[in-house]
Amino acid sequence: MDFLSNKYFLGGLILGVVLLGGVFVWFDLTRSTDSTSSPQATTTQEIPEIIINPIPNKPIPALPWPVAVRNNISGEARENALKNIMTLTLALRKDPGLYDHWMDLALYRRSIGDFVGAREAWEYAALLRPEDFIPPHNLGDLYTYDLVDYRKAEASYLASLKLDATAIIVYQKLYELYRFKMKDNAKAKAILEEGIKKNPSTSERLRSILDEWNST
């Protein structure tokens, strides 16, 4: 009788411990899930503050996180863009001197419709490598098609050509801007002729555009 009572007692005690342990495990998992799902937790725990400014007297872009998705893109593209934006932001807050990261961040921010963020990233990349024609070229595209400021687009493309007069694609972009956006045929023809004159052996594309235009 005593043995049987002890057996039931021990069995009840073990079951009680298991159930109590289950309660604590469930509570802990719930608490962990709640904390990781909070955008604020992600912001404060995973994105540290910027420590070093590689360009004195030039403010580093704020690099906000989380970011808003304004473009209508697929779920997979959205997740991929946000994942890469977070990874790049984390790296840049540790080391803002990473030129390629700024370039990539701008592309991803543009893809989700964060055009101001893209502009700031390319502008800072241009400060890091003032000799590179690509950041002002990309800014020209951004101002032409997204921010829709044709004067700034023109200035950006011209700045790009000033850095590299052999960049045929930039002459073509300026031609398209002048002819189709600004409706200035004189400037459109002049920029084609300039590109051909400065690049006689590599400007077949520009010649083709000009010849086709002249024949219409």
C-alpha positions as a Markdown table, in Angstrom:
| # | Residue | x | y | z |
|---|---|---|---|---|
| 1 | Met | 0.0 | 0.0 | 0.0 |
| 2 | Asp | 2.8 | 2.4 | 0.9 |
| 3 | Phe | 4.7 | 1.4 | -2.2 |
| 4 | Leu | 1.7 | 2.0 | -4.4 |
| 5 | Ser | 1.0 | 5.4 | -2.8 |
| 6 | Asn | 4.6 | 6.4 | -3.3 |
| 7 | Lys | 4.5 | 5.3 | -6.9 |
| 8 | Tyr | 1.4 | 7.5 | -7.6 |
| 9 | Phe | 2.9 | 10.3 | -5.7 |
| 10 | Leu | 6.2 | 10.2 | -7.7 |
| 11 | Gly | 4.3 | 9.9 | -10.9 |
| 12 | Gly | 2.2 | 12.9 | -10.1 |
| 13 | Leu | 5.2 | 14.9 | -9.1 |
| 14 | Ile | 7.1 | 14.1 | -12.4 |
| 15 | Leu | 4.0 | 15.0 | -14.4 |
| 16 | Gly | 3.7 | 18.2 | -12.6 |
| 17 | Val | 7.3 | 19.1 | -13.2 |
| 18 | Val | 7.0 | 18.3 | -17.0 |
| 19 | Leu | 3.9 | 20.4 | -17.3 |
| 20 | Leu | 5.4 | 23.3 | -15.4 |
| 21 | Gly | 8.5 | 23.1 | -17.5 |
| 22 | Gly | 6.3 | 23.2 | -20.6 |
| 23 | Val | 4.7 | 26.4 | -19.4 |
| 24 | Phe | 8.1 | 28.0 | -18.9 |
| 25 | Val | 9.4 | 26.9 | -22.3 |
| 26 | Trp | 6.2 | 28.2 | -24.0 |
| 27 | Phe | 6.5 | 31.5 | -22.2 |
| 28 | Asp | 10.1 | 31.8 | -23.1 |
| 29 | Leu | 9.5 | 31.1 | -26.8 |
| 30 | Thr | 6.6 | 33.5 | -26.9 |
| 31 | Arg | 8.7 | 36.2 | -25.3 |
| 32 | Ser | 11.5 | 35.6 | -27.8 |
| 33 | Thr | 9.1 | 35.7 | -30.7 |
| 34 | Asp | 7.6 | 38.9 | -29.6 |
| 35 | Ser | 11.0 | 40.6 | -29.1 |
| 36 | Thr | 12.4 | 39.6 | -32.5 |
| 37 | Ser | 9.2 | 40.5 | -34.4 |
| 38 | Ser | 9.4 | 44.1 | -33.1 |
| 39 | Pro | 10.8 | 46.6 | -35.7 |
| 40 | Gln | 12.2 | 48.6 | -32.8 |
| 41 | Ala | 14.1 | 45.7 | -31.5 |
| 42 | Thr | 15.7 | 45.2 | -34.9 |
| 43 | Thr | 16.5 | 48.8 | -35.2 |
| 44 | Thr | 18.2 | 49.1 | -31.8 |
| 45 | Gln | 19.9 | 45.7 | -31.6 |
| 46 | Glu | 21.1 | 45.0 | -35.1 |
| 47 | Ile | 21.9 | 48.5 | -36.6 |
| 48 | Pro | 24.6 | 50.2 | -34.5 |
| 49 | Glu | 25.5 | 53.9 | -34.7 |
| 50 | Ile | 28.1 | 55.1 | -37.2 |
| 51 | Ile | 31.4 | 55.5 | -35.5 |
| 52 | Ile | 33.8 | 56.9 | -38.2 |
| 53 | Asn | 33.3 | 59.6 | -40.8 |
| 54 | Pro | 35.8 | 59.1 | -43.7 |
| 55 | Ile | 35.0 | 62.5 | -45.2 |
| 56 | Pro | 35.4 | 65.3 | -42.7 |
| 57 | Asn | 32.8 | 68.1 | -42.8 |
| 58 | Lys | 30.5 | 66.0 | -45.0 |
| 59 | Pro | 27.5 | 64.5 | -43.2 |
| 60 | Ile | 26.9 | 60.8 | -43.6 |
| 61 | Pro | 23.4 | 59.8 | -44.8 |
| 62 | Ala | 21.2 | 58.8 | -41.9 |
| 63 | Leu | 20.7 | 55.2 | -43.1 |
| 64 | Pro | 17.3 | 54.7 | -41.4 |
| 65 | Trp | 16.0 | 51.2 | -40.7 |
| 66 | Pro | 13.4 | 49.9 | -41.1 |
| 67 | Val | 12.7 | 51.3 | -44.6 |
| 68 | Ala | 9.3 | 51.7 | -46.3 |
| 69 | Val | 8.7 | 49.9 | -49.6 |
| 70 | Arg | 6.9 | 52.3 | -52.0 |
| 71 | Asn | 7.3 | 50.4 | -55.3 |
| 72 | Asn | 4.8 | 47.7 | -56.2 |
| 73 | Ile | 7.2 | 44.7 | -56.4 |
| 74 | Ser | 6.8 | 41.0 | -55.8 |
| 75 | Gly | 7.1 | 39.5 | -52.3 |
| 76 | Glu | 10.3 | 37.7 | -53.2 |
| 77 | Ala | 11.9 | 40.8 | -54.7 |
| 78 | Arg | 10.8 | 42.8 | -51.6 |
| 79 | Glu | 12.3 | 40.4 | -49.1 |
| 80 | Asn | 15.5 | 40.2 | -51.1 |
| 81 | Ala | 15.8 | 44.0 | -51.3 |
| 82 | Leu | 15.1 | 44.5 | -47.6 |
| 83 | Lys | 17.5 | 41.8 | -46.6 |
| 84 | Asn | 20.3 | 43.4 | -48.7 |
| 85 | Ile | 19.5 | 46.9 | -47.5 |
| 86 | Met | 19.7 | 45.7 | -43.9 |
| 87 | Thr | 23.0 | 43.9 | -44.5 |
| 88 | Leu | 24.5 | 46.9 | -46.3 |
| 89 | Thr | 23.3 | 49.3 | -43.7 |
| 90 | Leu | 24.8 | 47.3 | -41.0 |
| 91 | Ala | 28.2 | 47.2 | -42.7 |
| 92 | Leu | 28.1 | 50.9 | -43.6 |
| 93 | Arg | 27.3 | 52.0 | -40.0 |
| 94 | Lys | 30.5 | 50.1 | -39.0 |
| 95 | Asp | 32.6 | 51.5 | -41.9 |
| 96 | Pro | 31.1 | 54.3 | -44.1 |
| 97 | Gly | 34.1 | 54.2 | -46.3 |
| 98 | Leu | 32.9 | 51.1 | -48.3 |
| 99 | Tyr | 32.3 | 52.6 | -51.7 |
| 100 | Asp | 30.8 | 49.5 | -53.4 |
| 101 | His | 28.3 | 49.2 | -50.5 |
| 102 | Trp | 27.0 | 52.7 | -51.0 |
| 103 | Met | 26.6 | 51.9 | -54.7 |
| 104 | Asp | 24.6 | 48.7 | -54.0 |
| 105 | Leu | 22.6 | 50.3 | -51.3 |
| 106 | Ala | 21.4 | 53.0 | -53.7 |
| 107 | Leu | 20.3 | 50.4 | -56.2 |
| 108 | Tyr | 18.3 | 48.5 | -53.7 |
| 109 | Arg | 16.8 | 51.6 | -52.2 |
| 110 | Arg | 15.8 | 52.7 | -55.7 |
| 111 | Ser | 14.2 | 49.3 | -56.4 |
| 112 | Ile | 11.8 | 49.7 | -53.4 |
| 113 | Gly | 10.9 | 53.3 | -54.3 |
| 114 | Asp | 13.1 | 55.0 | -51.8 |
| 115 | Phe | 14.5 | 57.6 | -54.3 |
| 116 | Val | 15.7 | 60.0 | -51.7 |
| 117 | Gly | 17.7 | 57.3 | -50.0 |
| 118 | Ala | 19.1 | 56.3 | -53.3 |
| 119 | Arg | 20.1 | 59.8 | -54.1 |
| 120 | Glu | 21.8 | 60.3 | -50.7 |
| 121 | Ala | 23.8 | 57.0 | -51.2 |
| 122 | Trp | 25.0 | 57.9 | -54.7 |
| 123 | Glu | 25.9 | 61.4 | -53.6 |
| 124 | Tyr | 28.0 | 60.0 | -50.7 |
| 125 | Ala | 29.6 | 57.4 | -53.1 |
| 126 | Ala | 30.6 | 60.3 | -55.4 |
| 127 | Leu | 32.3 | 62.0 | -52.4 |
| 128 | Leu | 34.3 | 58.8 | -51.7 |
| 129 | Arg | 35.5 | 58.5 | -55.3 |
| 130 | Pro | 35.2 | 61.9 | -56.9 |
| 131 | Glu | 37.1 | 60.6 | -60.0 |
| 132 | Asp | 34.4 | 58.0 | -60.8 |
| 133 | Phe | 31.9 | 58.9 | -63.5 |
| 134 | Ile | 29.3 | 56.2 | -62.5 |
| 135 | Pro | 27.7 | 57.9 | -59.4 |
| 136 | Pro | 26.8 | 61.1 | -61.3 |
| 137 | His | 25.6 | 59.0 | -64.2 |
| 138 | Asn | 23.3 | 57.0 | -61.9 |
| 139 | Leu | 22.1 | 60.3 | -60.3 |
| 140 | Gly | 21.3 | 61.5 | -63.8 |
| 141 | Asp | 19.1 | 58.4 | -64.3 |
| 142 | Leu | 17.4 | 58.9 | -61.0 |
| 143 | Tyr | 16.6 | 62.6 | -61.7 |
| 144 | Thr | 15.4 | 61.7 | -65.2 |
| 145 | Tyr | 13.0 | 58.8 | -64.4 |
| 146 | Asp | 12.3 | 58.9 | -60.7 |
| 147 | Leu | 12.7 | 62.3 | -59.1 |
| 148 | Val | 11.8 | 64.0 | -62.4 |
| 149 | Asp | 14.1 | 67.0 | -62.2 |
| 150 | Tyr | 15.5 | 67.4 | -65.7 |
| 151 | Arg | 17.8 | 70.3 | -64.9 |
| 152 | Lys | 19.5 | 68.2 | -62.1 |
| 153 | Ala | 19.6 | 65.3 | -64.5 |
| 154 | Glu | 21.4 | 67.3 | -67.1 |
| 155 | Ala | 23.9 | 68.6 | -64.5 |
| 156 | Ser | 24.6 | 65.1 | -63.3 |
| 157 | Tyr | 25.1 | 63.7 | -66.8 |
| 158 | Leu | 27.4 | 66.6 | -67.7 |
| 159 | Ala | 29.4 | 66.1 | -64.5 |
| 160 | Ser | 29.7 | 62.4 | -65.4 |
| 161 | Leu | 31.1 | 63.3 | -68.9 |
| 162 | Lys | 33.5 | 65.8 | -67.3 |
| 163 | Leu | 35.0 | 62.8 | -65.4 |
| 164 | Asp | 35.0 | 60.5 | -68.4 |
| 165 | Ala | 34.6 | 61.9 | -71.9 |
| 166 | Thr | 34.7 | 58.3 | -73.3 |
| 167 | Ala | 31.5 | 57.2 | -71.6 |
| 168 | Ile | 29.4 | 56.7 | -74.8 |
| 169 | Ile | 26.3 | 55.7 | -72.7 |
| 170 | Val | 26.2 | 59.0 | -71.0 |
| 171 | Tyr | 26.2 | 60.9 | -74.3 |
| 172 | Gln | 23.2 | 58.7 | -75.3 |
| 173 | Lys | 21.4 | 59.4 | -72.0 |
| 174 | Leu | 21.9 | 63.1 | -72.5 |
| 175 | Tyr | 20.6 | 62.9 | -76.0 |
| 176 | Glu | 17.5 | 61.1 | -74.8 |
| 177 | Leu | 17.0 | 63.6 | -72.0 |
| 178 | Tyr | 17.3 | 66.6 | -74.4 |
| 179 | Arg | 15.2 | 65.2 | -77.2 |
| 180 | Phe | 12.4 | 63.3 | -75.4 |
| 181 | Lys | 12.1 | 64.9 | -72.0 |
| 182 | Met | 13.3 | 68.5 | -72.4 |
| 183 | Lys | 12.2 | 68.8 | -76.1 |
| 184 | Asp | 15.4 | 70.6 | -77.0 |
| 185 | Asn | 16.5 | 69.2 | -80.4 |
| 186 | Ala | 19.4 | 71.5 | -80.7 |
| 187 | Lys | 21.0 | 70.3 | -77.6 |
| 188 | Ala | 20.2 | 66.7 | -78.5 |
| 189 | Lys | 22.0 | 66.9 | -81.8 |
| 190 | Ala | 24.9 | 68.8 | -80.3 |
| 191 | Ile | 25.6 | 66.2 | -77.6 |
| 192 | Leu | 25.6 | 63.4 | -80.2 |
| 193 | Glu | 28.0 | 65.4 | -82.4 |
| 194 | Glu | 30.2 | 66.1 | -79.4 |
| 195 | Gly | 30.4 | 62.4 | -78.4 |
| 196 | Ile | 31.3 | 61.4 | -82.0 |
| 197 | Lys | 34.0 | 64.1 | -82.2 |
| 198 | Lys | 35.6 | 63.1 | -78.9 |
| 199 | Asn | 35.4 | 59.4 | -79.6 |
| 200 | Pro | 35.8 | 58.8 | -83.3 |
| 201 | Ser | 36.6 | 55.1 | -83.0 |
| 202 | Thr | 34.0 | 54.1 | -80.4 |
| 203 | Ser | 31.0 | 56.1 | -81.2 |
| 204 | Glu | 29.2 | 53.9 | -83.7 |
| 205 | Arg | 26.1 | 53.9 | -81.6 |
| 206 | Leu | 25.9 | 57.7 | -81.6 |
| 207 | Arg | 26.5 | 57.9 | -85.3 |
| 208 | Ser | 23.7 | 55.4 | -85.9 |
| 209 | Ile | 21.3 | 57.5 | -83.8 |
| 210 | Leu | 22.3 | 60.7 | -85.6 |
| 211 | Asp | 22.1 | 59.2 | -89.1 |
| 212 | Glu | 18.7 | 57.7 | -88.4 |
| 213 | Trp | 17.5 | 61.0 | -87.0 |
| 214 | Asn | 18.8 | 63.0 | -90.0 |
| 215 | Ser | 17.0 | 60.6 | -92.4 |
| 216 | Thr | 13.6 | 61.1 | -90.9 |
